[in-house]
Amino acid sequence: VPAIKLTVREGDGALNNIRSAKAKEPVVVVTDAADRPVAGAQVTFLLPDLGASAVFPASGTTMLVTTGPD
């Protein structure tokens, strides 16, 4: 299995206020052992069971995305 690395580029620790029209979307980068972006990797975002939370539009508390070429 090749080594991969997940890096949070934007949104780590972000606080989104529902009264504000601006939301900070999480952005992650998946790279291989040579730090090249990995296209086609599946990343699952999972919201916490307790504390401040949110709802993903399609599925509620989890969201599965596939990385692009960058």
C-alpha positions as a Markdown table, in Angstrom:
| # | Residue | x | y | z |
|---|---|---|---|---|
| 1 | Val | 0.0 | 0.0 | 0.0 |
| 2 | Pro | 1.6 | 3.3 | -1.0 |
| 3 | Ala | 2.0 | 6.0 | 1.7 |
| 4 | Ile | -0.5 | 8.9 | 1.5 |
| 5 | Lys | -0.7 | 12.1 | 3.5 |
| 6 | Leu | -3.8 | 14.1 | 4.2 |
| 7 | Thr | -3.2 | 17.8 | 4.9 |
| 8 | Val | -5.9 | 20.4 | 5.9 |
| 9 | Arg | -5.3 | 23.4 | 3.7 |
| 10 | Glu | -8.3 | 25.5 | 4.9 |
| 11 | Gly | -11.0 | 25.2 | 7.5 |
| 12 | Asp | -9.2 | 23.6 | 10.4 |
| 13 | Gly | -10.9 | 24.9 | 13.5 |
| 14 | Ala | -13.2 | 27.1 | 11.5 |
| 15 | Leu | -16.3 | 28.5 | 13.2 |
| 16 | Asn | -19.2 | 29.2 | 10.9 |
| 17 | Asn | -22.0 | 31.5 | 12.2 |
| 18 | Ile | -25.4 | 30.7 | 10.7 |
| 19 | Arg | -26.3 | 34.4 | 11.0 |
| 20 | Ser | -23.5 | 35.2 | 8.5 |
| 21 | Ala | -23.7 | 34.5 | 4.8 |
| 22 | Lys | -20.0 | 33.4 | 4.8 |
| 23 | Ala | -19.1 | 29.8 | 5.6 |
| 24 | Lys | -15.6 | 28.3 | 5.6 |
| 25 | Glu | -15.5 | 25.1 | 3.6 |
| 26 | Pro | -12.9 | 22.5 | 4.6 |
| 27 | Val | -10.2 | 22.0 | 2.0 |
| 28 | Val | -7.9 | 19.0 | 2.2 |
| 29 | Val | -5.0 | 17.8 | 0.0 |
| 30 | Val | -4.1 | 14.2 | -0.4 |
| 31 | Thr | -0.5 | 13.6 | -1.5 |
| 32 | Asp | 1.6 | 10.5 | -2.1 |
| 33 | Ala | 5.0 | 9.7 | -0.6 |
| 34 | Ala | 6.6 | 12.2 | -3.1 |
| 35 | Asp | 4.2 | 15.0 | -2.1 |
| 36 | Arg | 2.3 | 14.8 | -5.4 |
| 37 | Pro | -1.5 | 15.3 | -5.3 |
| 38 | Val | -3.4 | 12.0 | -5.5 |
| 39 | Ala | -6.4 | 12.2 | -7.9 |
| 40 | Gly | -9.3 | 9.8 | -7.3 |
| 41 | Ala | -8.8 | 9.3 | -3.5 |
| 42 | Gln | -11.9 | 9.1 | -1.5 |
| 43 | Val | -12.1 | 11.2 | 1.7 |
| 44 | Thr | -14.9 | 11.0 | 4.2 |
| 45 | Phe | -15.8 | 14.0 | 6.3 |
| 46 | Leu | -17.6 | 13.1 | 9.6 |
| 47 | Leu | -19.3 | 15.6 | 11.9 |
| 48 | Pro | -19.1 | 15.2 | 15.6 |
| 49 | Asp | -21.8 | 13.5 | 17.7 |
| 50 | Leu | -21.5 | 16.0 | 20.5 |
| 51 | Gly | -20.9 | 19.7 | 20.6 |
| 52 | Ala | -21.2 | 22.2 | 17.8 |
| 53 | Ser | -22.1 | 20.5 | 14.6 |
| 54 | Ala | -23.7 | 20.9 | 11.2 |
| 55 | Val | -25.6 | 19.0 | 8.5 |
| 56 | Phe | -24.2 | 18.0 | 5.1 |
| 57 | Pro | -26.8 | 18.6 | 2.4 |
| 58 | Ala | -27.0 | 15.1 | 0.9 |
| 59 | Ser | -26.3 | 12.8 | 3.8 |
| 60 | Gly | -26.6 | 14.5 | 7.2 |
| 61 | Thr | -23.5 | 13.7 | 9.3 |
| 62 | Thr | -21.1 | 12.3 | 6.8 |
| 63 | Met | -19.9 | 13.3 | 3.3 |
| 64 | Leu | -17.8 | 11.3 | 0.9 |
| 65 | Val | -15.8 | 13.2 | -1.7 |
| 66 | Thr | -13.3 | 12.2 | -4.4 |
| 67 | Thr | -10.2 | 14.2 | -4.9 |
| 68 | Gly | -9.4 | 16.0 | -8.1 |
| 69 | Pro | -6.1 | 16.3 | -9.9 |
| 70 | Asp | -4.9 | 19.1 | -7.6 |
